[in-house]
């Protein structure tokens, strides 16, 4: 914004010391500092308000885009629904106009064939039956 270097600030400080003198210079610097703080605070206030307005505008724009997308989707659904209804009506009219086609004949290819009988499941050989006795013929456990 301003291109003020250290040398320019030093020259301004020396001129202020000569013009104002040592007794009024501290009051003048406090007064200048107060005005700089106020200017910065005002600048930050304007900047924050502008950012809030831009965010609100972006939010409104996003809301409007979502609203338009919803309307577009709703219109597509309505179009699809009316197209399906129209096709359904055409099919109904074609079936009403040809009563011979309403009778359904069984398909020759889809004739019912008997299913093969189910086989009984056999237990695997490694699974022992519960009522079988252990080797050795006695009901008592063996000591190995």
CNS distance restraints for C-alpha pairs under 8 A (distance, minus, plus):
assign (resid   4 and name CA) (resid   8 and name CA) 6.09 0.50 0.50
assign (resid   4 and name CA) (resid   9 and name CA) 7.07 0.50 0.50
assign (resid   5 and name CA) (resid   9 and name CA) 6.54 0.50 0.50
assign (resid   6 and name CA) (resid  10 and name CA) 6.20 0.50 0.50
assign (resid   7 and name CA) (resid  11 and name CA) 6.32 0.50 0.50
assign (resid   8 and name CA) (resid  12 and name CA) 6.31 0.50 0.50
assign (resid   9 and name CA) (resid  13 and name CA) 6.18 0.50 0.50
assign (resid  10 and name CA) (resid  14 and name CA) 6.27 0.50 0.50
assign (resid  11 and name CA) (resid  15 and name CA) 6.22 0.50 0.50
assign (resid  12 and name CA) (resid  16 and name CA) 6.07 0.50 0.50
assign (resid  13 and name CA) (resid  17 and name CA) 6.15 0.50 0.50
assign (resid  14 and name CA) (resid  18 and name CA) 6.27 0.50 0.50
assign (resid  15 and name CA) (resid  19 and name CA) 6.03 0.50 0.50
assign (resid  16 and name CA) (resid  20 and name CA) 5.65 0.50 0.50
assign (resid  16 and name CA) (resid  21 and name CA) 7.48 0.50 0.50
assign (resid  16 and name CA) (resid  25 and name CA) 7.19 0.50 0.50
assign (resid  17 and name CA) (resid  21 and name CA) 5.09 0.50 0.50
assign (resid  17 and name CA) (resid  22 and name CA) 6.26 0.50 0.50
assign (resid  17 and name CA) (resid  25 and name CA) 6.41 0.50 0.50
assign (resid  20 and name CA) (resid  24 and name CA) 5.70 0.50 0.50
assign (resid  20 and name CA) (resid  25 and name CA) 5.74 0.50 0.50
assign (resid  21 and name CA) (resid  25 and name CA) 6.06 0.50 0.50
assign (resid  22 and name CA) (resid  26 and name CA) 7.57 0.50 0.50
assign (resid  24 and name CA) (resid  28 and name CA) 6.29 0.50 0.50
assign (resid  25 and name CA) (resid  29 and name CA) 6.13 0.50 0.50
assign (resid  26 and name CA) (resid  30 and name CA) 6.22 0.50 0.50
assign (resid  27 and name CA) (resid  31 and name CA) 6.13 0.50 0.50
assign (resid  28 and name CA) (resid  32 and name CA) 6.07 0.50 0.50
assign (resid  29 and name CA) (resid  33 and name CA) 5.97 0.50 0.50
assign (resid  30 and name CA) (resid  34 and name CA) 6.10 0.50 0.50
assign (resid  31 and name CA) (resid  35 and name CA) 6.39 0.50 0.50
assign (resid  32 and name CA) (resid  36 and name CA) 6.19 0.50 0.50
assign (resid  33 and name CA) (resid  37 and name CA) 6.14 0.50 0.50
assign (resid  34 and name CA) (resid  38 and name CA) 6.20 0.50 0.50
assign (resid  35 and name CA) (resid  39 and name CA) 6.07 0.50 0.50
assign (resid  36 and name CA) (resid  40 and name CA) 6.14 0.50 0.50
assign (resid  37 and name CA) (resid  41 and name CA) 6.04 0.50 0.50
assign (resid  38 and name CA) (resid  42 and name CA) 6.07 0.50 0.50
assign (resid  39 and name CA) (resid  43 and name CA) 6.05 0.50 0.50
assign (resid  40 and name CA) (resid  44 and name CA) 6.10 0.50 0.50
assign (resid  41 and name CA) (resid  45 and name CA) 6.08 0.50 0.50
assign (resid  42 and name CA) (resid  46 and name CA) 6.19 0.50 0.50
assign (resid  43 and name CA) (resid  47 and name CA) 6.07 0.50 0.50
assign (resid  44 and name CA) (resid  48 and name CA) 5.96 0.50 0.50
assign (resid  45 and name CA) (resid  49 and name CA) 6.13 0.50 0.50
assign (resid  46 and name CA) (resid  50 and name CA) 6.09 0.50 0.50
assign (resid  47 and name CA) (resid  51 and name CA) 6.19 0.50 0.50
assign (resid  48 and name CA) (resid  52 and name CA) 6.18 0.50 0.50
assign (resid  49 and name CA) (resid  53 and name CA) 6.20 0.50 0.50
assign (resid  50 and name CA) (resid  54 and name CA) 6.16 0.50 0.50
assign (resid  51 and name CA) (resid  55 and name CA) 6.08 0.50 0.50
assign (resid  52 and name CA) (resid  56 and name CA) 6.08 0.50 0.50
assign (resid  53 and name CA) (resid  57 and name CA) 6.06 0.50 0.50
assign (resid  54 and name CA) (resid  58 and name CA) 6.06 0.50 0.50
assign (resid  55 and name CA) (resid  59 and name CA) 6.07 0.50 0.50
assign (resid  56 and name CA) (resid  60 and name CA) 6.13 0.50 0.50
assign (resid  57 and name CA) (resid  61 and name CA) 6.10 0.50 0.50
assign (resid  58 and name CA) (resid  62 and name CA) 6.10 0.50 0.50
assign (resid  59 and name CA) (resid  63 and name CA) 6.07 0.50 0.50
assign (resid  60 and name CA) (resid  64 and name CA) 6.07 0.50 0.50
assign (resid  61 and name CA) (resid  65 and name CA) 6.14 0.50 0.50
assign (resid  62 and name CA) (resid  66 and name CA) 6.18 0.50 0.50
assign (resid  63 and name CA) (resid  67 and name CA) 6.07 0.50 0.50
assign (resid  64 and name CA) (resid  68 and name CA) 6.09 0.50 0.50
assign (resid  65 and name CA) (resid  69 and name CA) 6.14 0.50 0.50
assign (resid  66 and name CA) (resid  70 and name CA) 6.17 0.50 0.50
assign (resid  67 and name CA) (resid  71 and name CA) 6.24 0.50 0.50
assign (resid  68 and name CA) (resid  72 and name CA) 6.07 0.50 0.50
assign (resid  69 and name CA) (resid  73 and name CA) 6.10 0.50 0.50
assign (resid  70 and name CA) (resid  74 and name CA) 6.02 0.50 0.50
assign (resid  71 and name CA) (resid  75 and name CA) 6.10 0.50 0.50
assign (resid  72 and name CA) (resid  76 and name CA) 6.24 0.50 0.50
assign (resid  73 and name CA) (resid  77 and name CA) 6.18 0.50 0.50
assign (resid  74 and name CA) (resid  78 and name CA) 6.20 0.50 0.50
assign (resid  75 and name CA) (resid  79 and name CA) 6.10 0.50 0.50
assign (resid  76 and name CA) (resid  80 and name CA) 6.07 0.50 0.50
assign (resid  77 and name CA) (resid  81 and name CA) 5.98 0.50 0.50
assign (resid  78 and name CA) (resid  82 and name CA) 6.11 0.50 0.50
assign (resid  79 and name CA) (resid  83 and name CA) 6.10 0.50 0.50
assign (resid  80 and name CA) (resid  84 and name CA) 6.08 0.50 0.50
assign (resid  81 and name CA) (resid  85 and name CA) 6.13 0.50 0.50
assign (resid  82 and name CA) (resid  86 and name CA) 6.05 0.50 0.50
assign (resid  83 and name CA) (resid  87 and name CA) 6.19 0.50 0.50
assign (resid  84 and name CA) (resid  88 and name CA) 6.02 0.50 0.50
assign (resid  85 and name CA) (resid  89 and name CA) 6.09 0.50 0.50
assign (resid  86 and name CA) (resid  90 and name CA) 6.23 0.50 0.50
assign (resid  87 and name CA) (resid  91 and name CA) 6.21 0.50 0.50
assign (resid  88 and name CA) (resid  92 and name CA) 6.12 0.50 0.50
assign (resid  89 and name CA) (resid  93 and name CA) 6.05 0.50 0.50
assign (resid  90 and name CA) (resid  94 and name CA) 6.10 0.50 0.50
assign (resid  91 and name CA) (resid  95 and name CA) 6.13 0.50 0.50
assign (resid  92 and name CA) (resid  96 and name CA) 6.05 0.50 0.50
assign (resid  93 and name CA) (resid  97 and name CA) 5.99 0.50 0.50
assign (resid  94 and name CA) (resid  98 and name CA) 6.27 0.50 0.50
assign (resid  95 and name CA) (resid  99 and name CA) 6.38 0.50 0.50
assign (resid  95 and name CA) (resid 101 and name CA) 6.85 0.50 0.50
assign (resid  95 and name CA) (resid 102 and name CA) 6.48 0.50 0.50
assign (resid  98 and name CA) (resid 102 and name CA) 7.21 0.50 0.50
assign (resid  99 and name CA) (resid 103 and name CA) 7.57 0.50 0.50
assign (resid 106 and name CA) (resid 110 and name CA) 7.48 0.50 0.50
assign (resid 106 and name CA) (resid 111 and name CA) 7.59 0.50 0.50
assign (resid 107 and name CA) (resid 111 and name CA) 6.59 0.50 0.50
assign (resid 123 and name CA) (resid 127 and name CA) 6.82 0.50 0.50
assign (resid 128 and name CA) (resid 132 and name CA) 7.26 0.50 0.50
assign (resid 133 and name CA) (resid 137 and name CA) 6.43 0.50 0.50
assign (resid 133 and name CA) (resid 138 and name CA) 7.07 0.50 0.50
assign (resid 133 and name CA) (resid 139 and name CA) 6.55 0.50 0.50
assign (resid 134 and name CA) (resid 138 and name CA) 7.07 0.50 0.50
assign (resid 134 and name CA) (resid 139 and name CA) 7.16 0.50 0.50
